[in-house]
Amino acid sequence: MGFPNYAIKGKKNSLAVLDIGTNKVACFIAQPNAEGNIQIKGIGHHLAKGIRGGMITDSHEAESSIISAVHAAEQMAGEGNTVENVVVSISGSHLRSHNVSVELRVAGEGVSERDIADILREGCNSVQSKERSIIHCFAAGYEIDGARGIRDPRHMFGQRLAANLHLITADNVKIRNLAGCIGRCHLNVSEFIVGSHAAALGVLDADEMDLGVVLVNMGAGETSFSVFLGGMNIYSDVIPIGGQHVTSDIARGLSTSMAHAERLKVLHGSAIALSQDNQAMVEVPLLGEDEHSEEANLVPRAMLIGIIRPRLEEIFEILRERLEMSGMLSKAGRNVVLTGGACQLIGLRELVTRILNKQVRIAKPHLVNGLADSVSGPAFSATVGMLTYATNRPLEDTLFQAIRQPSALSSRTHKLMNWMRENF
């Protein structure tokens, strides 16, 4: 079990993760227990403001949301638990997925970790640019002298080592804005993790990752997804449409407030219409009126569903097109797993099954010691997955972190955050 940087001041075996979304900011503080398993010590979450689709839209409000979530986690963890370093989720349509193949001569000697690091370095160099930073470098599979299906080539002999790599990059400006905002909260960013990958680690079983699966993380501001095959992440993408867009459609279509629209979606919404929905009436408070106003409109539930369904169909039709264009539709196998706060609408599973023609399940995060019931739902899958990511690293991730070239995050951004901590 390896921690990238201690999270709590003075406590080496500690970890803090910060999941930043459009609707919420969540912070978990964890430490290993006597058996060596992760034990969550502190939980904090707060309504997100100043953040949309993984981008900072109002620095002051975003900082307030982050500070509130971290402070709540610190209080729950107990006196003396002051967070210094955090592993941070990153999302947004600026993320890009790259698949590259790299070959290396190994001169008949046993493959070493240095050889694997050289393979990763060559792959990173092929996509590195001044405008973008590499967030992840995954090995989708190795070959030795043409023999495929090798997961760990260490100590194997051959003349030629090849690897198929999946790299995820992010826009440097977006990273600097996010890291700068976190720095002004007196926190260090240990590293970033892509939200859909974290969610996958939080909910997927090993067999699903091995046989092929599409993990769909439905957030408020976006829908991100990752494809797993052979136990590895082989493709990731982001659709800039999420649950908040559905809420906005309801608010506009029924002339009500966003708060009332969200409540209507949760209480009466569905992705599938039934015959009785034409007779079932729903109260819709008028814009500017309170929930129990006598001026509320009565509309058929079928009308509400008629607003919700087209937006959900749009999301999954785009997802299907992205999978087809990338060549991942057939590689993804027969399984789709839905998670995230926006995946809980009635009938969504049936709708996605029809559009993607795959088996679909809706998933909560794996059980972790100290995980409260209030944060055990699909909305916290990525937060739980971040703990798994930070404590159970594959070899390639450890090597990648060691060989990363100076980037906007590791040089300019760290200088910026240090200056902010010294001057504010």
C-alpha positions in Angstrom: 0.0 0.0 0.0 1.7 3.2 -1.1 0.6 6.8 -0.4 1.9 9.4 -2.8 2.3 12.1 -0.2 1.1 12.2 3.4 -2.1 14.1 3.5 -2.3 15.1 7.2 0.5 17.2 8.6 2.9 15.0 10.5 1.2 11.7 9.6 3.0 9.8 6.9 0.4 7.0 6.5 -2.5 9.3 5.7 -4.4 10.1 2.5 -6.9 12.8 1.5 -8.9 12.9 -1.7 -10.8 15.8 -3.1 -13.6 15.1 -5.6 -14.6 18.4 -7.4 -17.9 18.2 -9.3 -20.5 20.6 -10.7 -23.0 19.8 -7.9 -20.8 18.9 -4.9 -17.3 19.0 -3.6 -16.3 15.9 -1.4 -13.3 15.3 0.7 -12.4 11.9 2.3 -9.5 11.5 4.8 -8.3 7.9 5.2 -5.6 5.9 7.0 -4.7 2.2 7.1 -6.1 0.2 10.0 -4.4 -2.5 12.0 -5.1 -5.1 9.2 -3.6 -2.8 6.6 -7.0 -1.9 5.0 -8.2 1.6 4.3 -10.2 3.2 7.1 -12.0 6.4 6.3 -11.5 8.8 9.2 -13.1 12.0 7.9 -15.9 12.8 5.4 -16.9 16.2 4.2 -19.0 17.3 1.3 -20.5 20.7 0.4 -22.7 22.1 -2.4 -20.4 23.1 -5.3 -20.5 26.7 -6.4 -18.3 28.4 -9.0 -17.6 25.1 -10.7 -19.2 23.7 -13.9 -18.2 20.8 -16.1 -14.8 20.5 -14.4 -14.0 24.2 -14.9 -13.6 27.0 -12.4 -16.2 29.7 -13.2 -16.0 31.7 -10.0 -12.7 31.3 -8.1 -14.1 32.9 -4.8 -17.1 30.6 -4.7 -15.2 27.5 -5.7 -12.6 28.2 -3.0 -15.3 28.6 -0.4 -16.9 25.2 -1.4 -13.5 23.4 -1.3 -12.6 24.9 2.1 -16.0 23.9 3.5 -15.7 20.3 2.4 -12.1 19.9 3.6 -12.9 21.6 6.9 -15.9 19.2 7.5 -13.7 16.2 6.9 -11.0 17.5 9.2 -13.5 18.1 12.0 -14.8 14.5 11.6 -11.3 13.1 11.6 -10.6 14.8 14.9 -8.2 17.4 16.4 -4.8 17.6 14.8 -5.9 16.3 11.4 -5.1 19.2 9.2 -5.0 18.3 5.5 -2.0 19.5 3.5 -1.9 17.3 0.4 -4.8 16.1 -1.7 -5.3 13.8 -4.6 -7.8 15.7 -6.9 -10.3 14.5 -9.5 -10.2 16.2 -12.8 -12.9 16.2 -15.4 -14.1 18.2 -18.4 -14.4 18.0 -22.2 -10.8 19.2 -22.5 -9.6 15.7 -21.6 -8.3 13.7 -24.5 -7.6 10.0 -25.0 -4.6 8.8 -27.0 -3.7 5.2 -27.9 -0.2 4.7 -29.1 2.1 1.7 -29.8 5.7 1.6 -28.8 8.5 -0.9 -29.5 11.9 -1.3 -27.8 14.8 -3.7 -28.4 15.8 -5.5 -25.2 18.8 -7.5 -26.6 17.7 -10.9 -25.4 18.0 -9.9 -21.8 15.3 -10.2 -19.2 12.9 -7.3 -19.3 13.5 -4.9 -16.5 11.5 -2.1 -14.9 13.9 0.3 -16.6 12.8 -1.2 -20.0 9.1 -0.7 -19.1 9.9 2.9 -18.0 11.6 3.5 -21.4 8.5 2.2 -23.1 6.3 4.6 -21.1 8.7 7.5 -21.7 8.6 7.0 -25.5 4.8 6.8 -25.4 4.6 10.0 -23.4 7.0 11.8 -25.7 4.8 11.0 -28.7 1.8 13.0 -27.3 3.5 15.6 -25.0 3.0 19.2 -26.0 3.3 22.6 -24.5 -0.5 23.0 -24.4 -1.3 19.7 -22.7 -0.2 17.6 -19.8 -0.4 13.8 -19.4 -2.6 12.8 -16.5 -2.5 9.0 -16.9 -0.4 6.5 -18.9 -1.9 3.0 -18.9 -0.4 -0.1 -20.5 -3.2 -1.9 -22.4 -1.0 -4.9 -23.1 2.6 -6.0 -23.9 4.2 -8.1 -26.6 7.5 -9.9 -26.5 8.8 -11.0 -30.0 5.2 -10.9 -31.3 3.7 -13.0 -28.4 0.7 -11.0 -27.2 -1.5 -10.9 -24.1 1.4 -10.3 -21.7 0.3 -8.2 -18.7 3.6 -8.1 -16.8 6.7 -8.6 -18.9 9.3 -8.3 -16.1 12.0 -11.0 -16.2 10.8 -12.4 -19.5 13.4 -12.9 -22.3 13.2 -11.7 -25.9 14.6 -9.4 -28.5 11.7 -6.9 -28.9 9.3 -5.5 -26.3 6.2 -3.7 -27.5 3.3 -2.1 -25.7 0.0 -0.6 -26.5 -0.4 2.5 -24.3 -3.5 4.5 -23.4 -2.7 8.1 -22.4 -5.1 10.8 -21.1 -4.1 14.4 -21.5 -5.6 17.6 -20.1 -5.4 21.3 -21.1 -2.6 23.0 -19.2 -4.7 26.2 -18.7 -7.6 24.2 -17.1 -5.1 22.4 -14.9 -3.5 25.6 -13.7 -6.8 27.3 -13.0 -7.9 24.3 -10.9 -4.6 23.8 -9.1 -4.4 27.6 -8.5 -7.8 27.5 -6.9 -6.8 24.6 -4.7 -3.5 26.3 -3.8 -5.4 29.4 -2.5 -7.2 27.0 -0.1 -3.7 26.3 1.4 -3.6 22.8 -0.1 -1.0 21.0 -2.2 -2.1 18.8 -5.2 -0.3 15.5 -4.9 -1.7 14.4 -8.3 -4.8 14.4 -10.5 -7.0 11.5 -11.4 -9.6 11.5 -14.2 -13.1 11.2 -12.7 -14.4 8.4 -14.9 -11.3 6.2 -14.1 -11.8 6.9 -10.4 -15.5 6.0 -10.6 -14.5 2.7 -12.4 -12.1 1.8 -9.6 -14.9 2.5 -7.1 -17.6 0.2 -8.6 -16.2 -2.3 -11.1 -15.4 -5.9 -10.3 -12.1 -7.4 -11.6 -14.0 -9.8 -13.9 -15.9 -6.8 -15.5 -12.6 -5.0 -16.2 -11.1 -8.2 -17.6 -13.9 -9.3 -19.9 -14.8 -5.8 -21.2 -17.1 -3.1 -19.8 -18.1 0.5 -20.4 -18.2 2.5 -17.2 -20.4 5.6 -17.5 -20.1 8.2 -14.7 -23.2 10.5 -14.9 -22.5 13.7 -13.1 -24.4 17.0 -13.0 -22.3 18.9 -15.5 -21.1 16.1 -17.8 -21.2 12.4 -18.6 -17.7 10.7 -18.7 -17.0 7.2 -19.6 -14.1 4.7 -19.7 -13.7 1.4 -21.5 -11.9 -1.5 -19.8 -10.6 -4.6 -21.3 -8.0 -7.1 -20.1 -8.1 -5.4 -16.7 -6.9 -2.0 -18.1 -8.4 1.3 -19.1 -8.1 1.4 -22.9 -10.2 4.5 -23.7 -11.8 7.5 -22.0 -14.0 10.3 -23.1 -16.3 13.1 -21.8 -19.7 14.2 -23.1 -20.4 17.8 -21.8 -24.0 17.0 -20.9 -25.2 15.8 -17.5 -28.0 15.7 -15.0 -28.1 19.5 -14.6 -29.0 19.8 -18.3 -32.0 17.6 -17.7 -33.0 19.8 -14.8 -32.5 22.9 -16.9 -34.7 21.4 -19.6 -37.5 20.8 -17.1 -37.2 24.3 -15.7 -37.5 25.9 -19.2 -40.2 23.5 -20.5 -42.5 23.9 -17.4 -41.6 27.5 -16.6 -40.4 26.7 -13.0 -37.3 27.4 -11.0 -34.2 25.1 -11.1 -34.8 24.1 -7.5 -38.4 23.0 -8.3 -37.3 21.4 -11.5 -34.7 19.3 -9.6 -37.3 18.2 -7.1 -39.8 17.2 -9.9 -37.0 15.2 -11.6 -36.2 13.3 -8.4 -39.7 12.7 -7.2 -41.6 12.2 -10.4 -39.1 11.8 -13.2 -38.5 8.8 -15.3 -36.7 7.8 -18.5 -39.6 5.5 -19.7 -43.2 6.6 -20.1 -46.1 4.3 -19.1 -49.7 4.5 -20.2 -51.0 5.7 -16.8 -48.6 8.7 -17.0 -51.1 10.6 -19.1 -53.6 10.5 -16.2 -51.1 11.1 -13.3 -51.0 14.8 -12.6 -47.9 16.6 -11.2 -47.9 20.0 -9.4 -45.5 22.5 -11.0 -44.9 25.7 -9.0 -44.8 28.7 -11.2 -41.5 30.6 -11.6 -41.2 32.9 -8.6 -43.7 31.0 -6.5 -43.0 28.7 -3.5 -43.5 25.0 -3.5 -47.0 25.1 -1.9 -48.4 28.0 -3.8 -52.0 27.8 -4.9 -50.9 29.1 -8.3 -49.1 25.9 -9.1 -49.9 24.3 -12.5 -51.0 20.8 -12.9 -49.4 18.9 -15.8 -49.5 15.2 -16.8 -46.5 13.2 -15.6 -46.1 12.1 -19.3 -45.3 15.8 -20.1 -42.5 15.8 -17.6 -41.1 12.5 -18.9 -41.4 13.9 -22.4 -38.9 16.6 -21.5 -36.5 14.3 -19.6 -36.3 11.4 -22.1 -35.0 13.3 -25.2 -32.0 14.6 -23.2 -31.1 11.2 -21.9 -31.4 9.7 -25.4 -29.1 12.4 -26.7 -26.4 11.6 -24.1 -26.4 7.8 -24.9 -26.7 8.2 -28.6 -23.6 10.5 -28.5 -21.9 7.9 -26.3 -22.7 5.1 -28.8 -21.3 7.3 -31.6 -18.1 8.0 -29.7 -17.6 4.3 -29.1 -18.2 3.5 -32.8 -15.9 6.2 -34.1 -13.1 5.2 -31.7 -13.5 1.5 -32.6 -14.3 0.7 -29.0 -17.9 -0.5 -29.4 -16.9 -4.1 -30.1 -13.9 -4.2 -27.7 -16.1 -3.0 -24.8 -17.9 -6.3 -24.5 -21.5 -6.7 -23.6 -21.6 -4.9 -20.3 -22.3 -1.3 -19.3 -22.1 0.0 -15.7 -23.9 3.3 -14.8 -22.9 5.3 -11.7 -22.8 8.9 -10.6 -25.4 11.1 -9.1 -27.5 11.5 -12.3 -27.9 7.7 -13.0 -30.7 7.1 -10.5 -33.7 8.0 -12.6 -36.4 5.3 -12.9 -36.3 3.6 -16.3 -32.7 4.7 -17.2 -31.4 1.2 -17.2 -34.0 0.1 -19.7 -33.4 3.1 -21.9 -29.7 2.6 -22.0 -30.1 -1.1 -22.7 -32.2 -0.3 -25.8 -29.9 2.4 -27.1 -26.5 0.6 -26.6 -27.9 -3.0 -27.0 -25.8 -4.1 -24.0 -26.4 -5.5 -20.5 -26.7 -2.6 -18.0 -26.4 -2.3 -14.3 -26.5 0.6 -11.9 -23.7 0.5 -9.4 -22.9 1.9 -5.9 -19.3 2.2 -4.7 -17.6 -0.7 -3.0 -17.8 -0.9 0.7 -14.9 0.8 2.6 -14.4 0.8 6.3 -15.8 4.0 7.8 -18.0 4.8 4.8 -21.2 6.3 6.1 -24.6 5.4 4.5 -25.1 9.1 3.5 -22.1 8.9 1.1 -22.5 5.3 -0.1 -24.6 6.0 -3.1 -23.6 6.3 -6.8 -22.9 10.0 -6.4 -19.8 9.2 -4.4 -18.4 6.4 -6.6 -15.5 8.5 -7.9 -14.6 9.7 -4.4 -14.3 6.1 -3.1 -12.4 5.1 -6.3 -9.8 7.8 -5.7 -8.9 6.0 -2.4 -8.4 2.7 -4.4 -6.3 4.5 -7.0 -4.0 6.2 -4.5 -3.4 3.1 -2.4 -3.2 0.2 -4.9 -1.1 1.4 -7.8 -0.1 -0.8 -10.8 3.6 -0.8 -11.7 3.1 1.4 -14.8 1.6 4.2 -12.7 4.4 4.1 -10.2 7.0 4.3 -13.1 5.0 7.0 -14.9 4.9 9.2 -11.8 8.7 8.9 -11.6 9.4 9.7 -15.2 7.0 12.6 -15.7 8.6 15.5 -17.5 8.2 19.0 -15.9 4.8 20.2 -16.8 2.4 23.0 -16.0 1.4 21.1 -12.9 4.8 20.1 -11.7 6.7 23.4 -12.2 4.7 26.6 -12.9 1.7 25.6 -11.0 3.6 24.4 -7.9 5.5 27.7 -7.9 2.2 29.6 -8.2 0.7 27.6 -5.3 3.8 28.1 -3.1 3.7 31.9 -3.8 0.0 32.0 -2.8 0.5 30.2 0.4 3.3 32.6 1.4 1.4 35.7 0.5 -2.2 35.1 1.5 
